[in-house]
Amino acid sequence: MQKLKNYTPLPFFLALVLVLGVSSWSSPGAVVKVQTPTPTAMPPKTPIPTEDSWIIVDLPADATQLEYGAEVYRLVCKACHGDKGQGLTDDWRAQWAPQDQNCWQSKCHALNHPPDGFYLPASPAVVGPPLLIFETALDLYNYIHTKMPWHNPASMLESESWSVTAYILKINNIDPGPELNADTAAKIFLRGTPTQPAPQSIVVTEASQEPVHDLRDESAPSVSLFWMIAIGAIIVLVVIGIFLLKRQLAK
């Protein structure tokens, strides 16, 4: 018994603290899953009255749908998708203020963004091949109207979503017609079908081929890596503890 009095359980306490610390750090409530990002910068979105909009468009009353769409794109989409639909390319970001050119490094759009930021996994081009993930212009509209803008999805009026859809078609050299709507959009095939060839006007440009930055915080270790480090440290501490215990008992 006298031998045990000199024994210190410090290594086991350290192991316990490490386990608890890593558990709290890597618990589901502390990690934002990449697959289901949830923007947190904006307050809960309230329904927008059909006659009002948060997008202030200063155009004549007789502006065409395309003119309206170009302005909505400039106000809502341009910052992330580029002035020509090219996405967050190096050339496009070089036109910003210096403090805004590497925003993912300052974490404002990374997983661990500050309260006034929001998670943005990537900002792809909307010209060229990226558009081909949609079969028809109606599919493109539905995505824009329900998922965009990323930081405040489903906040645009139907007329705004239709107008910006028409504008995106136009910058891809696809004629949206005088007034894009559900009927006409369903007949505009972007990928083509056995009876409807894809428009040859979707061209691959230098802008659409430029690499687009993935804004995910790749420097942050994954949860599995945390556990691997923790388990390794626990094993080391347990071995040290057993060794010290044997030395104490041998005295």
Backbone as CSV, one residue per row, in Angstrom:
resi,resn,N_x,N_y,N_z,CA_x,CA_y,CA_z,C_x,C_y,C_z
1,MET,0.826,-1.205,0.000,0.000,0.000,0.000,0.860,1.256,0.000
2,GLN,2.017,1.159,0.706,2.911,2.304,0.754,3.434,2.643,-0.637
3,LYS,3.641,1.575,-1.428,4.144,1.800,-2.778,3.123,2.548,-3.629
4,LEU,1.856,2.269,-3.403,0.825,2.910,-4.211,0.630,4.369,-3.847
5,LYS,1.052,4.770,-2.645,0.858,6.154,-2.237,1.668,7.109,-3.111
6,ASN,2.787,6.636,-3.613,3.637,7.492,-4.426,3.225,7.510,-5.900
7,TYR,2.243,6.702,-6.225,1.812,6.626,-7.627,0.911,7.816,-7.973
8,THR,1.190,8.422,-9.101,0.360,9.547,-9.560,-0.420,9.141,-10.801
9,PRO,-1.730,9.358,-10.803,-2.550,8.977,-11.966,-2.596,10.065,-13.029
10,LEU,-1.585,10.961,-13.042,-1.602,12.078,-13.976,-1.795,11.651,-15.429
11,PRO,-1.078,10.630,-15.912,-1.275,10.253,-17.320,-2.711,9.872,-17.659
12,PHE,-3.376,9.192,-16.712,-4.761,8.792,-16.981,-5.691,10.002,-16.983
13,PHE,-5.415,10.980,-16.095,-6.203,12.207,-16.102,-6.006,12.972,-17.411
14,LEU,-4.774,13.012,-17.884,-4.501,13.680,-19.152,-5.240,13.003,-20.303
15,ALA,-5.243,11.684,-20.281,-5.951,10.942,-21.329,-7.444,11.239,-21.297
16,LEU,-8.019,11.288,-20.093,-9.444,11.569,-19.959,-9.774,12.968,-20.457
17,VAL,-8.948,13.953,-20.078,-9.178,15.325,-20.521,-9.094,15.422,-22.037
18,LEU,-8.128,14.720,-22.618,-7.968,14.740,-24.065,-9.183,14.151,-24.770
19,VAL,-9.688,13.034,-24.266,-10.872,12.404,-24.860,-12.064,13.341,-24.803
20,LEU,-12.299,13.955,-23.635,-13.438,14.853,-23.485,-13.287,16.078,-24.371
21,GLY,-12.076,16.605,-24.448,-11.847,17.790,-25.265,-12.087,17.527,-26.726
22,VAL,-11.547,16.427,-27.236,-11.725,16.095,-28.644,-13.180,15.772,-28.939
23,SER,-13.861,15.109,-28.003,-15.274,14.765,-28.210,-16.114,16.016,-28.374
24,SER,-15.866,17.023,-27.514,-16.648,18.252,-27.608,-16.295,19.039,-28.852
25,TRP,-14.999,18.959,-29.257,-14.562,19.694,-30.436,-15.135,19.111,-31.711
26,SER,-15.190,17.798,-31.793,-15.599,17.146,-33.040,-16.999,16.582,-32.984
27,SER,-17.800,17.039,-32.047,-19.177,16.562,-31.970,-19.971,17.121,-33.128
28,PRO,-21.083,16.466,-33.524,-21.864,16.940,-34.664,-22.330,18.367,-34.501
29,GLY,-22.553,18.799,-33.258,-23.030,20.151,-33.065,-21.964,21.194,-33.257
30,ALA,-20.690,20.793,-33.284,-19.612,21.756,-33.398,-19.029,21.825,-34.793
31,VAL,-19.439,20.940,-35.673,-18.874,20.885,-37.015,-19.990,21.084,-38.025
32,VAL,-19.747,21.974,-38.978,-20.714,22.178,-40.049,-20.405,21.205,-41.165
33,LYS,-21.326,20.348,-41.515,-21.103,19.349,-42.549,-21.030,20.027,-43.908
34,VAL,-20.057,19.617,-44.717,-19.890,20.196,-46.041,-21.089,19.891,-46.928
35,GLN,-21.688,18.706,-46.737,-22.771,18.299,-47.623,-24.026,19.139,-47.427
36,THR,-24.218,19.667,-46.225,-25.429,20.433,-45.970,-25.075,21.767,-45.333
37,PRO,-24.402,22.647,-46.082,-24.027,23.928,-45.509,-25.257,24.760,-45.198
38,THR,-25.214,25.489,-44.086,-26.319,26.336,-43.686,-25.809,27.747,-43.462
39,PRO,-26.119,28.686,-44.331,-25.665,30.048,-44.119,-26.169,30.578,-42.791
40,THR,-25.305,31.283,-42.051,-25.691,31.779,-40.736,-25.564,33.287,-40.625
41,ALA,-25.143,33.940,-41.704,-24.897,35.366,-41.600,-26.191,36.166,-41.552
42,MET,-27.214,35.686,-42.213,-28.443,36.435,-42.340,-29.461,36.005,-41.279
43,PRO,-30.300,36.931,-40.835,-31.374,36.556,-39.910,-32.401,35.704,-40.628
44,PRO,-33.281,35.022,-39.879,-34.307,34.194,-40.517,-35.079,34.991,-41.557
45,LYS,-35.218,34.399,-42.722,-35.850,35.092,-43.842,-37.360,35.101,-43.681
46,THR,-37.945,36.271,-43.827,-39.393,36.400,-43.758,-39.946,36.426,-45.175
47,PRO,-41.162,35.937,-45.368,-41.745,35.947,-46.709,-41.774,37.356,-47.295
48,ILE,-41.439,37.483,-48.555,-41.431,38.778,-49.218,-42.769,38.980,-49.913
49,PRO,-43.449,40.088,-49.656,-44.723,40.341,-50.339,-44.529,40.307,-51.845
50,THR,-45.535,39.823,-52.545,-45.400,39.651,-53.991,-45.179,40.985,-54.700
51,GLU,-45.632,42.104,-54.105,-45.491,43.383,-54.787,-44.172,44.073,-54.444
52,ASP,-43.421,43.526,-53.513,-42.183,44.152,-53.078,-40.999,43.246,-53.354
53,SER,-39.808,43.835,-53.313,-38.589,43.067,-53.493,-37.457,43.759,-52.763
54,TRP,-36.495,42.968,-52.298,-35.316,43.544,-51.657,-34.297,44.004,-52.692
55,ILE,-34.533,43.684,-53.956,-33.632,44.092,-55.035,-34.152,45.401,-55.642
56,ILE,-33.368,46.443,-55.529,-33.771,47.745,-56.045,-33.236,47.902,-57.462
57,VAL,-34.117,47.792,-58.425,-33.744,47.900,-59.833,-34.235,49.239,-60.369
58,ASP,-33.298,50.061,-60.801,-33.633,51.393,-61.306,-33.632,51.367,-62.832
59,LEU,-34.747,50.937,-63.381,-34.893,50.851,-64.831,-36.232,51.460,-65.248
60,PRO,-36.328,51.899,-66.484,-37.614,52.417,-66.969,-38.700,51.347,-66.899
61,ALA,-39.922,51.785,-66.848,-41.039,50.845,-66.738,-41.153,49.951,-67.964
62,ASP,-40.660,50.426,-69.104,-40.769,49.634,-70.330,-39.516,48.801,-70.598
63,ALA,-38.689,48.590,-69.586,-37.479,47.780,-69.759,-37.855,46.353,-70.139
64,THR,-37.072,45.755,-71.001,-37.345,44.385,-71.426,-36.933,43.400,-70.333
65,GLN,-37.375,42.160,-70.493,-37.010,41.128,-69.519,-35.494,40.946,-69.464
66,LEU,-34.831,41.002,-70.618,-33.380,40.847,-70.653,-32.674,42.010,-69.966
67,GLU,-33.156,43.215,-70.183,-32.561,44.384,-69.526,-32.733,44.283,-68.014
68,TYR,-33.906,43.848,-67.603,-34.160,43.672,-66.176,-33.261,42.568,-65.613
69,GLY,-33.123,41.480,-66.357,-32.283,40.376,-65.902,-30.827,40.764,-65.775
70,ALA,-30.341,41.592,-66.710,-28.951,42.052,-66.637,-28.717,42.856,-65.368
71,GLU,-29.691,43.657,-64.981,-29.546,44.466,-63.770,-29.645,43.602,-62.514
72,VAL,-30.556,42.637,-62.503,-30.648,41.725,-61.358,-29.351,40.934,-61.220
73,TYR,-28.808,40.486,-62.334,-27.534,39.751,-62.293,-26.437,40.637,-61.719
74,ARG,-26.383,41.886,-62.145,-25.351,42.804,-61.647,-25.462,43.008,-60.140
75,LEU,-26.676,43.130,-59.655,-26.889,43.429,-58.241,-26.767,42.198,-57.348
76,VAL,-27.163,41.028,-57.844,-27.279,39.842,-56.994,-26.220,38.783,-57.296
77,CYS,-25.919,38.575,-58.559,-25.116,37.410,-58.961,-23.662,37.726,-59.298
78,LYS,-23.407,38.948,-59.713,-22.114,39.310,-60.287,-20.946,39.090,-59.337
79,ALA,-21.102,39.427,-58.072,-19.978,39.344,-57.130,-19.396,37.940,-57.071
80,CYS,-20.260,36.925,-57.052,-19.789,35.541,-56.930,-19.583,34.860,-58.278
81,HIS,-20.425,35.174,-59.250,-20.376,34.458,-60.531,-19.629,35.214,-61.627
82,GLY,-19.117,36.401,-61.305,-18.298,37.122,-62.266,-19.083,38.041,-63.166
83,ASP,-18.408,39.084,-63.675,-19.089,40.056,-64.520,-19.480,39.482,-65.874
84,LYS,-18.833,38.384,-66.262,-19.155,37.726,-67.528,-19.661,36.302,-67.316
85,GLY,-20.000,35.965,-66.073,-20.461,34.615,-65.772,-19.332,33.621,-65.605
86,GLN,-18.102,34.106,-65.453,-16.929,33.231,-65.422,-16.646,32.626,-64.059
87,GLY,-17.353,33.047,-63.012,-17.088,32.528,-61.673,-15.967,33.296,-60.993
88,LEU,-15.526,32.795,-59.854,-14.493,33.488,-59.069,-13.098,33.184,-59.614
89,THR,-12.829,33.661,-60.785,-11.514,33.463,-61.382,-10.529,34.477,-60.808
90,ASP,-9.245,34.227,-61.021,-8.219,35.145,-60.531,-8.372,36.525,-61.167
91,ASP,-8.657,36.558,-62.463,-8.799,37.841,-63.150,-9.973,38.644,-62.602
92,TRP,-11.059,37.945,-62.295,-12.230,38.658,-61.770,-11.961,39.170,-60.362
93,ARG,-11.354,38.363,-59.530,-11.075,38.807,-58.158,-10.053,39.937,-58.125
94,ALA,-9.183,39.997,-59.125,-8.173,41.058,-59.168,-8.804,42.435,-59.337
95,GLN,-10.065,42.482,-59.752,-10.755,43.761,-59.914,-11.354,44.262,-58.606
96,TRP,-11.331,43.432,-57.574,-11.884,43.837,-56.285,-10.868,44.653,-55.506
97,ALA,-11.339,45.214,-54.397,-10.434,45.877,-53.459,-9.472,44.838,-52.884
98,PRO,-8.225,45.209,-52.605,-7.228,44.231,-52.129,-7.686,43.414,-50.930
99,GLN,-8.408,44.055,-50.004,-8.822,43.333,-48.799,-9.907,42.298,-49.070
100,ASP,-10.497,42.340,-50.264,-11.574,41.404,-50.590,-11.157,40.325,-51.583
101,GLN,-9.915,40.322,-52.023,-9.511,39.419,-53.093,-9.293,37.983,-52.635
102,ASN,-9.033,37.775,-51.365,-8.791,36.420,-50.857,-9.678,36.161,-49.647
103,CYS,-10.975,36.300,-49.856,-11.900,36.274,-48.723,-11.951,34.919,-48.039
104,TRP,-11.689,33.811,-48.766,-11.733,32.508,-48.107,-10.558,32.340,-47.151
105,GLN,-9.433,33.035,-47.415,-8.304,32.962,-46.495,-8.604,33.709,-45.206
106,SER,-9.425,34.759,-45.291,-9.833,35.468,-44.082,-11.032,34.804,-43.425
107,LYS,-11.461,33.660,-43.991,-12.490,32.789,-43.410,-13.912,33.327,-43.536
108,CYS,-14.128,34.442,-44.235,-15.488,34.989,-44.246,-16.472,34.103,-44.995
109,HIS,-15.968,33.198,-45.842,-16.852,32.263,-46.538,-16.417,30.821,-46.327
110,ALA,-15.601,30.559,-45.321,-15.167,29.199,-45.020,-16.130,28.563,-44.026
111,LEU,-15.881,27.299,-43.695,-16.756,26.606,-42.739,-16.766,27.305,-41.387
112,ASN,-15.614,27.853,-40.999,-15.516,28.521,-39.698,-15.636,30.028,-39.862
113,HIS,-16.603,30.465,-40.670,-16.773,31.885,-40.946,-17.232,32.641,-39.706
114,PRO,-16.943,33.947,-39.628,-17.421,34.770,-38.512,-18.920,35.010,-38.630
115,PRO,-19.528,35.600,-37.598,-20.985,35.806,-37.614,-21.484,36.619,-38.805
116,ASP,-20.669,37.542,-39.310,-21.130,38.369,-40.423,-20.764,37.779,-41.784
117,GLY,-20.328,36.522,-41.807,-20.023,35.847,-43.064,-21.015,34.729,-43.323
118,PHE,-20.783,33.980,-44.378,-21.623,32.819,-44.661,-20.801,31.809,-45.446
119,TYR,-21.146,30.534,-45.290,-20.396,29.467,-45.940,-20.678,29.439,-47.436
120,LEU,-19.630,29.417,-48.222,-19.758,29.358,-49.673,-18.795,28.296,-50.186
121,PRO,-19.292,27.101,-50.547,-18.390,26.014,-50.934,-17.649,26.277,-52.232
122,ALA,-18.307,26.899,-53.185,-17.676,27.206,-54.466,-18.586,28.157,-55.220
123,SER,-18.037,28.824,-56.182,-18.845,29.728,-56.996,-18.534,29.463,-58.461
124,PRO,-19.251,28.533,-59.078,-18.906,28.110,-60.438,-19.303,29.130,-61.497
125,ALA,-18.755,28.922,-62.661,-19.147,29.734,-63.805,-20.581,29.405,-64.208
126,VAL,-21.224,30.369,-64.848,-22.574,30.130,-65.371,-22.570,30.247,-66.889
127,VAL,-21.379,30.203,-67.478,-21.259,30.157,-68.934,-20.494,28.896,-69.317
128,GLY,-20.822,28.355,-70.477,-20.115,27.175,-70.949,-20.614,25.888,-70.323
129,PRO,-19.741,24.898,-70.163,-20.125,23.559,-69.686,-20.904,23.514,-68.379
130,PRO,-20.631,24.389,-67.384,-21.406,24.286,-66.136,-22.911,24.366,-66.337
131,LEU,-23.338,25.051,-67.390,-24.779,25.183,-67.627,-25.403,23.861,-68.049
132,LEU,-24.590,22.936,-68.524,-25.114,21.684,-69.065,-25.578,20.705,-67.991
133,ILE,-25.431,21.062,-66.723,-25.983,20.192,-65.679,-27.508,20.267,-65.667
134,PHE,-28.054,21.274,-66.332,-29.504,21.429,-66.423,-29.970,20.955,-67.795
135,GLU,-31.064,20.209,-67.806,-31.566,19.696,-69.084,-32.260,20.777,-69.877
136,THR,-33.094,21.557,-69.202,-33.832,22.608,-69.892,-33.665,23.932,-69.163
137,ALA,-34.079,24.991,-69.823,-34.056,26.309,-69.196,-35.017,26.361,-68.010
138,LEU,-36.058,25.548,-68.039,-36.981,25.493,-66.909,-36.286,24.921,-65.677
139,ASP,-35.443,23.909,-65.873,-34.671,23.361,-64.754,-33.724,24.419,-64.186
140,LEU,-33.112,25.189,-65.073,-32.226,26.267,-64.631,-32.999,27.286,-63.808
141,TYR,-34.172,27.673,-64.293,-35.007,28.624,-63.550,-35.371,28.080,-62.173
142,ASN,-35.815,26.826,-62.117,-36.224,26.247,-60.835,-35.077,26.257,-59.829
143,TYR,-33.869,25.979,-60.298,-32.713,25.998,-59.397,-32.440,27.416,-58.909
144,ILE,-32.446,28.367,-59.826,-32.187,29.758,-59.446,-33.241,30.251,-58.465
145,HIS,-34.495,29.943,-58.753,-35.582,30.495,-57.933,-35.623,29.877,-56.534
146,THR,-35.195,28.625,-56.393,-35.285,27.962,-55.084,-33.965,27.939,-54.319
147,LYS,-32.834,28.063,-55.017,-31.534,27.915,-54.358,-30.693,29.189,-54.317
148,MET,-31.036,30.173,-55.088,-30.219,31.378,-55.191,-30.960,32.595,-54.640
149,PRO,-30.210,33.630,-54.210,-28.759,33.637,-54.039,-28.347,32.755,-52.870
150,TRP,-27.091,32.338,-52.863,-26.641,31.338,-51.903,-26.867,31.776,-50.462
151,HIS,-26.638,33.046,-50.168,-26.731,33.509,-48.783,-28.167,33.791,-48.357
152,ASN,-29.088,33.822,-49.304,-30.490,34.109,-48.979,-31.388,33.432,-50.011
153,PRO,-31.397,32.089,-50.033,-32.083,31.360,-51.106,-33.587,31.591,-51.126
154,ALA,-34.135,31.478,-52.319,-35.584,31.597,-52.542,-36.123,32.961,-52.129
155,SER,-35.286,33.987,-52.215,-35.722,35.320,-51.797,-36.068,36.229,-52.973
156,MET,-35.865,35.755,-54.184,-36.193,36.584,-55.347,-37.627,36.329,-55.803
157,LEU,-38.227,37.352,-56.350,-39.556,37.189,-56.926,-39.469,36.334,-58.188
158,GLU,-40.588,35.762,-58.586,-40.595,34.939,-59.799,-40.134,35.745,-61.010
159,SER,-40.596,36.979,-61.100,-40.212,37.813,-62.243,-38.707,38.056,-62.266
160,GLU,-38.104,38.199,-61.095,-36.657,38.416,-61.025,-35.902,37.149,-61.418
161,SER,-36.390,36.007,-60.951,-35.738,34.743,-61.299,-35.861,34.458,-62.791
162,TRP,-37.029,34.756,-63.355,-37.193,34.548,-64.796,-36.275,35.476,-65.586
163,SER,-36.178,36.711,-65.150,-35.363,37.671,-65.901,-33.884,37.308,-65.849
164,VAL,-33.392,36.891,-64.686,-31.972,36.538,-64.596,-31.699,35.218,-65.322
165,THR,-32.681,34.317,-65.356,-32.540,33.091,-66.155,-32.409,33.440,-67.631
166,ALA,-33.239,34.358,-68.090,-33.162,34.796,-69.488,-31.798,35.417,-69.783
167,TYR,-31.299,36.198,-68.840,-29.994,36.841,-69.046,-28.873,35.808,-69.121
168,ILE,-28.913,34.800,-68.257,-27.879,33.755,-68.283,-27.929,32.987,-69.598
169,LEU,-29.135,32.727,-70.097,-29.244,32.090,-71.414,-28.602,32.977,-72.480
170,LYS,-28.860,34.267,-72.386,-28.349,35.198,-73.390,-26.829,35.235,-73.404
171,ILE,-26.183,35.256,-72.230,-24.717,35.320,-72.213,-24.106,33.982,-72.617
172,ASN,-24.944,32.951,-72.745,-24.506,31.677,-73.316,-24.899,31.567,-74.789
173,ASN,-25.257,32.706,-75.375,-25.637,32.758,-76.795,-26.862,31.907,-77.111
174,ILE,-27.762,31.809,-76.139,-29.034,31.111,-76.342,-30.145,32.155,-76.310
175,ASP,-30.954,32.181,-77.325,-32.030,33.164,-77.412,-33.172,32.764,-76.480
176,PRO,-33.445,33.562,-75.436,-34.539,33.218,-74.525,-35.907,33.620,-75.055
177,GLY,-35.926,34.347,-76.172,-37.201,34.833,-76.688,-37.572,36.152,-76.038
178,PRO,-38.649,36.755,-76.495,-39.054,38.056,-75.949,-39.486,37.992,-74.490
179,GLU,-40.026,36.861,-74.058,-40.495,36.727,-72.666,-40.358,35.271,-72.239
180,LEU,-39.369,35.007,-71.404,-39.157,33.639,-70.929,-40.166,33.310,-69.839
181,ASN,-40.815,32.152,-69.961,-41.768,31.700,-68.951,-41.723,30.180,-68.892
182,ALA,-42.604,29.591,-68.093,-42.570,28.140,-67.889,-42.775,27.373,-69.196
183,ASP,-43.657,27.867,-70.047,-43.932,27.166,-71.305,-42.745,27.229,-72.256
184,THR,-42.200,28.430,-72.434,-41.093,28.571,-73.384,-39.803,27.968,-72.836
185,ALA,-39.582,28.077,-71.516,-38.348,27.554,-70.922,-38.281,26.039,-71.019
186,ALA,-39.427,25.378,-70.919,-39.448,23.914,-71.001,-39.060,23.416,-72.387
187,LYS,-39.121,24.285,-73.385,-38.799,23.893,-74.758,-37.367,24.250,-75.149
188,ILE,-36.639,24.882,-74.240,-35.239,25.231,-74.512,-34.356,24.185,-73.855
189,PHE,-33.813,23.284,-74.642,-32.999,22.189,-74.119,-31.527,22.603,-74.088
190,LEU,-30.915,22.403,-72.938,-29.513,22.786,-72.765,-28.571,21.619,-73.017
191,ARG,-29.028,20.404,-72.749,-28.199,19.208,-72.951,-28.642,18.399,-74.160
192,GLY,-29.842,18.651,-74.628,-30.338,17.926,-75.782,-31.034,16.632,-75.407
193,THR,-31.918,16.175,-76.259,-32.636,14.912,-76.099,-32.567,14.183,-77.442
194,PRO,-33.038,12.932,-77.498,-33.017,12.224,-78.793,-33.742,12.966,-79.906
195,THR,-34.737,13.772,-79.541,-35.486,14.483,-80.580,-35.158,15.967,-80.627
196,GLN,-34.381,16.443,-79.676,-34.075,17.868,-79.616,-32.584,18.050,-79.373
197,PRO,-31.818,18.421,-80.373,-30.376,18.587,-80.162,-30.077,19.738,-79.223
198,ALA,-28.977,19.615,-78.516,-28.543,20.699,-77.637,-28.124,21.889,-78.484
199,PRO,-28.384,23.091,-78.017,-27.993,24.273,-78.788,-26.493,24.288,-79.026
200,GLN,-26.102,24.572,-80.247,-24.679,24.648,-80.565,-24.078,25.962,-80.090
201,SER,-24.919,26.832,-79.541,-24.438,28.151,-79.150,-23.745,28.151,-77.801
202,ILE,-23.851,27.052,-77.025,-23.128,26.985,-75.761,-21.668,26.717,-76.088
203,VAL,-20.859,27.723,-75.916,-19.459,27.609,-76.307,-18.580,27.577,-75.076
204,VAL,-17.438,26.912,-75.198,-16.453,26.886,-74.124,-15.529,28.072,-74.320
205,THR,-15.551,28.996,-73.394,-14.710,30.181,-73.482,-13.553,30.074,-72.511
206,GLU,-12.594,30.982,-72.643,-11.476,30.997,-71.699,-11.982,31.234,-70.288
207,ALA,-13.012,32.081,-70.171,-13.543,32.367,-68.841,-14.139,31.125,-68.214
208,SER,-14.851,30.313,-69.025,-15.498,29.128,-68.468,-14.503,28.029,-68.155
209,GLN,-13.289,28.100,-68.738,-12.290,27.077,-68.496,-11.356,27.426,-67.351
210,GLU,-11.369,28.682,-66.904,-10.478,29.066,-65.814,-10.841,28.300,-64.553
211,PRO,-9.851,27.912,-63.765,-10.149,27.194,-62.523,-10.909,28.075,-61.555
212,VAL,-11.902,27.498,-60.912,-12.698,28.222,-59.927,-12.310,27.736,-58.550
213,HIS,-12.105,28.656,-57.651,-11.645,28.296,-56.325,-12.760,27.653,-55.509
214,ASP,-12.423,26.570,-54.861,-13.308,25.976,-53.865,-13.012,26.675,-52.553
215,LEU,-14.045,27.306,-51.986,-13.828,28.140,-50.814,-13.891,27.375,-49.514
216,ARG,-13.982,26.052,-49.565,-13.995,25.283,-48.335,-12.661,25.408,-47.632
217,ASP,-12.691,25.426,-46.338,-11.473,25.568,-45.550,-10.733,24.248,-45.533
218,GLU,-9.880,24.055,-46.546,-9.189,22.780,-46.658,-8.117,22.622,-45.592
219,SER,-7.735,23.741,-44.931,-6.705,23.648,-43.904,-7.238,23.069,-42.607
220,ALA,-8.551,23.038,-42.445,-9.127,22.513,-41.212,-9.092,20.995,-41.227
221,PRO,-8.516,20.355,-40.209,-8.465,18.890,-40.181,-9.859,18.303,-40.116
222,SER,-10.011,17.129,-40.650,-11.304,16.461,-40.604,-11.527,15.856,-39.232
223,VAL,-12.784,15.486,-38.963,-13.108,14.876,-37.677,-12.336,13.580,-37.488
224,SER,-12.227,12.776,-38.544,-11.526,11.503,-38.424,-10.058,11.722,-38.055
225,LEU,-9.451,12.780,-38.561,-8.059,13.067,-38.226,-7.927,13.413,-36.754
226,PHE,-8.892,14.174,-36.224,-8.871,14.495,-34.797,-8.885,13.216,-33.956
227,TRP,-9.761,12.289,-34.358,-9.871,11.054,-33.586,-8.610,10.211,-33.701
228,MET,-7.990,10.189,-34.854,-6.749,9.435,-35.012,-5.661,9.989,-34.102
229,ILE,-5.552,11.323,-34.064,-4.562,11.948,-33.188,-4.881,11.655,-31.730
230,ALA,-6.182,11.756,-31.388,-6.582,11.537,-29.999,-6.291,10.105,-29.553
231,ILE,-6.650,9.141,-30.397,-6.424,7.734,-30.041,-4.937,7.447,-29.897
232,GLY,-4.143,8.004,-30.817,-2.698,7.807,-30.716,-2.140,8.380,-29.432
233,ALA,-2.610,9.585,-29.062,-2.135,10.210,-27.831,-2.563,9.412,-26.604
234,ILE,-3.783,8.884,-26.643,-4.276,8.091,-25.511,-3.431,6.837,-25.333
235,ILE,-3.114,6.174,-26.445,-2.291,4.962,-26.357,-0.936,5.276,-25.745
236,VAL,-0.338,6.384,-26.196,0.970,6.774,-25.649,0.877,7.050,-24.156
237,LEU,-0.174,7.776,-23.750,-0.327,8.114,-22.334,-0.589,6.874,-21.487
238,VAL,-1.381,5.949,-22.019,-1.648,4.718,-21.273,-0.369,3.907,-21.094
239,VAL,0.435,3.810,-22.153,1.703,3.077,-22.052,2.615,3.723,-21.017
240,ILE,2.682,5.063,-21.057,3.506,5.764,-20.065,2.974,5.522,-18.662
241,GLY,1.636,5.548,-18.528,1.045,5.318,-17.210,1.349,3.928,-16.680
242,ILE,1.257,2.918,-17.550,1.567,1.544,-17.125,3.029,1.423,-16.723
243,PHE,3.888,2.072,-17.500,5.320,2.029,-17.189,5.601,2.665,-15.830
244,LEU,4.986,3.829,-15.575,5.200,4.497,-14.287,4.616,3.686,-13.140
245,LEU,3.467,3.051,-13.394,2.857,2.232,-12.354,3.764,1.058,-11.991
246,LYS,4.333,0.414,-12.998,5.239,-0.707,-12.732,6.463,-0.251,-11.957
247,ARG,6.964,0.924,-12.281,8.135,1.425,-11.561,7.807,1.714,-10.104
248,GLN,6.602,2.269,-9.879,6.202,2.569,-8.506,6.017,1.288,-7.703
249,LEU,5.424,0.270,-8.329,5.197,-0.990,-7.618,6.493,-1.750,-7.385
250,ALA,7.478,-1.528,-8.242,8.748,-2.239,-8.099,9.617,-1.673,-6.989
251,LYS,9.327,-0.455,-6.535,10.132,0.153,-5.463,9.831,-0.500,-4.113
